[in-house]
Amino acid sequence: MLAHLVAGLRERDPAPWREWHPPAKSALSQARQRLGPRRLWLLLRRLAGPAARPELPGAFLFGLRLMASDGSPLDLPDTPAKARACGRPTTERGNREGACPPLRRVWLVEGGTHPRCDLSLRPYRRGAAPAARRRSVGAGMR
């Protein structure tokens, strides 16, 4: 994703980005750990948002911006505290618990250009639809 960002910056002004090379994945992981979750969350809140201009075909319908939600689980490290907070998935028959407590991620995505505009994180045992309804009312919109 970082390479895509720099590719876009190169289109606007190629000179400063000519010699840039992507860092190693481990360097990005270490930087995320140094920053911590709170700063990364604040960065998402500041930068995420819709990108389509009103004249973009397919981005609006009857003057309203087209948005979609996209939910997926994210497995967390297996600790008793995380299992209590998030719950565990069960097997099809409901008689066994899954190995890792998952977190439910629900992204708000712009339909015309597909950037992720907002994020809701909830315990897995709660459904995706309530999380999407809670976050989508004006969330991430500028």
N, C-alpha and C positions, 0 to 999 in steps of 0.2 A: 504494500500500500504506500509506503514511503517513496518507492521508486515512481509510482503513478503521480504522487504529489509533485515531486521534483520534475517529472516530465511536463506537467502543466506549467510549472514555473519557468522551465526552459523555453516553452513556447512564447511566453510573455516577454522574457528578457534573458536570452541565452548566455550572455557574457559571464554573469556571476556563477552560473551553474555548469560551465563547460568542464571543469576539472573534478566535479563532485562524483564520488563513487559511493554506493550504498555501504553502510557499516555492517559488520557481522551480526547475525541474529543474537549471539550472546551479548554483544555490546548493547543492543536495544533492550534486551531482557534486564541487564544490569542497570541501565538508565531508568527503566520503569520501576525497579525495586528501590532505587535511590529517591525517586520522586514520591513514591507512595500512592495509594489509591485515591486519597482526597484530592491531590493536585491533578491527577489524571481525570478525575470526575469533573473538576472545575474547568479543565481544558475542553472536555467534551461539551459542557454546558455553554462555553463561550463560542466555540467554533462550529458546532453542529447546527444544521438548519437547511431549509430548502434552497435549491439553487436555480430552479427553472424561472425564466423570464415569462411574463404573461403571453408573449407572442409564440412561445414554443408549442407546436402541435402536440396534443395528447397530454399536456401537463395540467390542463384545466378543463373543467366541465361546468357549464352554466356559471362561469365566473368563480368557481371554487377550485382550489388546488386539490389534485387527486393524490391521496395518501393511502398507504397500505401498512398493515402490521405484519411482522415476521417474528415468530417466536421459536425458541429452541432451548434445550437444556444445556447447562454447563456443569460438568462434574467438578465437585470440590474435593479437596483432600479429606480423607475419611477420619474425622475426629468426632467424639461424642457431642461436643458443643455444636458443631455444624449439623450433625444429624438431628439434634433437638430443635435447632432453629429452622432448618429447611425441610426436614422430613426425608423419607427415602421412597423411591418408587417400589412398587410391588410387582411380583410376577403376574402373569395372565390370570392365574387362579386366585391370586391375592394371598397366598399362604407363605410367601417368602419375600424378604426384603432385598433390594438391590445393594450392590457393593459400596457405592459412593453416594453421598447426599448431593443431589443436583440443585442448582439454582436455575430459576426460570428467567431467561432473557427475552424481552419483547421489545423489538425495534420498531420505531415509527419511520417509514421509508417513503420518500417522495416518489410518486408514480412515474412522472415524466423523465426524470434524470437518475433516479435510484440512489441518491445519497441517503445515508442514515441520518435522520434529523433529531431523533430523541431515543432514549433508552429507559426501560423500566426493569429493575431487578427485583424479583420476588421469590419467596420460598417455593419450591417445586410443588408442594401440596396445594397451593392456590392455583387456580386456572389462569391461562394466558388471557382470556377475554376480559376479566375484571382489571388486570394490569394494563391492558391496552386502552380500555375505556378511561381509566384513571389518568393516564399520561397524555392521551391524545387531545384533550380539550385545551387547545392553545399552547400546548407544550412545544418548545423548540421553534415556535413560529416567530418570524420577524416581520 
